[in-house]
């Protein structure tokens, strides 16, 4: 084999290695893809300001409709304060039954949230920074980063789109995931067009001059 041919083969091999090593920037694999199936909806968690309707079967004098106080408790006749904030309606009903069992035989309670005051706030998504109109809007199933940015009128002339982040509260604390908005908006590369969840915040910084 001639020296020239060997050199050509080496160059081709190096080209393949470089091509395989390059690619799009890594994205957060743990986030939901756009086309992910809708998971089972978790039980609603009661929050301060919500109005709960507590009914005790065959005991109308113990049935009440009361707002959840700022400290997270509701007042129930005979048994006093019951923790409601952070609990599901089913959990509160079981607590009421357990406490009432000291006074009446085999109590049966149901709890219905009649006014979802806290839900409207907690389920919002927000976009801040270099957009036409920073916004806080109600979450809708299927919303993505791009939907939220478009709701805010798009990025402004001072934005640095590829330095955007999605901030999400998790059980391990707040996590931040890179968003490559330039790739999404101008190149149609949707790998970082994450599906949103209630409470998400998208931040878009301004360029460094």
C-alpha positions in Angstrom: 0.0 0.0 0.0 1.4 3.4 -1.0 2.2 6.0 1.6 -0.3 8.4 0.0 -3.1 5.8 0.3 -2.2 5.2 4.0 -2.4 8.9 4.7 -5.8 9.2 3.0 -7.1 6.3 5.1 -5.8 7.9 8.3 -7.5 11.2 7.4 -10.8 9.4 6.8 -10.6 7.6 10.1 -9.9 10.9 12.0 -12.9 12.6 10.2 -15.2 9.8 11.3 -14.0 10.0 14.9 -14.6 13.8 15.1 -18.0 13.4 13.5 -19.1 10.8 16.0 -17.8 12.8 18.9 -19.6 15.9 18.0 -23.4 16.4 18.4 -26.0 18.4 20.1 -25.4 19.7 23.6 -26.5 17.2 26.4 -30.0 17.8 27.8 -31.6 16.7 31.0 -32.7 13.1 30.4 -34.7 13.0 33.6 -37.2 15.6 32.2 -40.3 14.5 30.4 -40.1 14.4 26.7 -42.8 16.3 24.8 -44.6 13.2 23.7 -44.5 11.5 27.1 -47.8 9.8 28.1 -49.8 11.5 30.8 -49.1 10.0 34.1 -51.8 9.2 36.7 -52.9 12.5 38.3 -51.9 12.5 42.0 -54.4 13.3 44.7 -55.0 17.0 45.2 -53.1 18.4 48.2 -55.1 21.0 50.2 -53.5 24.4 50.8 -54.0 27.5 52.9 -57.1 29.5 51.7 -58.9 26.4 50.2 -62.4 25.9 51.5 -63.2 22.4 52.6 -66.6 20.8 53.2 -66.4 18.2 55.9 -69.5 16.0 56.3 -70.0 13.5 59.1 -72.6 10.9 58.2 -75.7 11.1 60.4 -74.1 13.9 62.4 -75.1 17.2 60.6 -74.1 19.2 63.8 -70.5 18.0 63.2 -70.5 18.9 59.5 -68.8 22.2 58.5 -67.6 24.1 55.6 -64.5 26.1 56.6 -61.5 27.8 55.0 -58.0 26.4 55.7 -56.2 28.9 58.0 -52.8 30.3 57.1 -51.3 27.8 59.7 -52.7 24.9 57.7 -55.4 23.8 60.1 -59.2 23.7 60.0 -61.5 23.8 63.0 -63.9 20.8 63.4 -66.7 20.7 66.1 -65.9 18.4 69.0 -62.4 17.5 68.0 -60.9 21.0 67.4 -58.0 21.7 65.0 -57.2 19.2 62.2 -54.2 19.6 59.9 -55.3 20.0 56.3 -52.6 21.8 54.4 -50.4 19.4 52.5 -52.9 16.6 53.0 -55.3 15.0 50.5 -59.1 15.2 51.2 -59.1 11.5 51.8 -56.3 11.9 54.4 -58.2 14.6 56.2 -61.3 12.5 56.2 -59.5 9.6 57.8 -58.0 11.9 60.5 -61.4 13.3 61.3 -62.8 9.8 61.6 -60.0 8.7 63.9 -60.4 11.7 66.2 -64.2 11.4 66.3 -64.0 7.7 67.2 -63.3 8.8 70.7 -66.8 10.3 70.9 -69.1 8.6 68.5 -69.4 5.0 67.2 -67.9 4.2 63.8 -67.9 7.7 62.3 -67.9 8.1 58.6 -66.5 11.4 57.2 -66.1 12.8 53.7 -64.0 15.9 52.8 -64.6 17.9 49.6 -62.6 20.9 48.5 -65.3 23.3 47.5 -63.0 26.3 46.5 -59.5 25.6 45.2 -57.9 28.9 46.2 -54.4 27.7 46.7 -54.4 25.5 43.6 -54.7 28.4 41.2 -51.5 29.9 42.6 -49.4 26.7 43.0 -50.3 25.4 39.5 -49.0 28.4 37.6 -45.9 28.5 35.4 -43.7 31.6 35.0 -41.2 33.1 32.5 -38.9 35.8 33.6 -36.0 37.8 32.2 -35.4 38.9 28.6 -38.8 38.3 27.1 -41.3 40.8 25.7 -43.6 40.5 28.7 -42.6 38.4 31.7 -45.6 36.4 32.8 -47.2 34.1 35.3 -49.9 32.0 33.7 -52.1 29.0 34.6 -50.6 25.6 33.8 -52.3 23.6 31.1 -51.6 19.9 30.4 -49.2 19.5 27.5 -47.5 22.9 27.9 -43.9 23.1 26.8 -41.1 25.7 27.2 -41.8 27.0 23.7 -45.5 27.5 24.5 -44.6 29.6 27.6 -42.1 31.7 25.8 -44.6 32.4 23.0 -47.2 33.4 25.6 -44.7 36.0 26.8 -44.3 37.5 23.3 -41.0 35.8 22.6 -37.5 36.8 23.5 -36.5 40.5 23.3 -33.5 42.0 21.4 -31.3 41.8 24.5 -31.8 38.1 25.2 -29.2 35.4 25.1 -31.5 32.5 24.3 -29.0 29.6 24.7 -28.3 30.5 28.3 -31.9 30.0 29.4 -32.8 27.6 32.2 -35.8 25.7 33.5 -36.0 25.8 37.3 -38.1 23.1 38.9 -38.8 22.3 42.6 -38.2 18.6 43.3 -38.1 16.4 46.4 -34.3 17.0 46.4 -34.6 20.8 46.1 -34.7 23.2 43.2 -33.0 21.8 40.0 -32.1 23.9 37.0 -32.0 22.5 33.5 -30.4 24.2 30.4 -32.7 25.3 27.6 -31.3 26.0 24.2 -33.9 28.5 22.9 -31.8 29.6 20.0 -31.8 26.0 18.7 -35.6 25.7 19.4 -36.6 29.0 17.8 -34.3 29.2 14.8 -33.3 25.7 14.0 -36.3 23.6 15.1 -34.2 21.5 17.4 -36.7 20.5 20.1 -34.6 18.4 22.4 -34.7 21.0 25.2 -38.3 22.0 24.6 -39.2 20.3 27.8 -42.8 19.5 28.9 -43.7 21.8 31.8 -45.0 21.0 35.2 -47.0 23.2 37.7 -44.6 25.6 39.5 -41.9 25.6 36.8 -40.0 28.8 36.2 -38.2 29.6 32.9 -35.5 32.3 33.1 -33.9 33.9 30.1 -30.8 36.1 30.8 -29.7 39.2 28.8 -26.6 39.2 26.7 -23.3 40.2 28.4 -22.1 43.4 26.8 
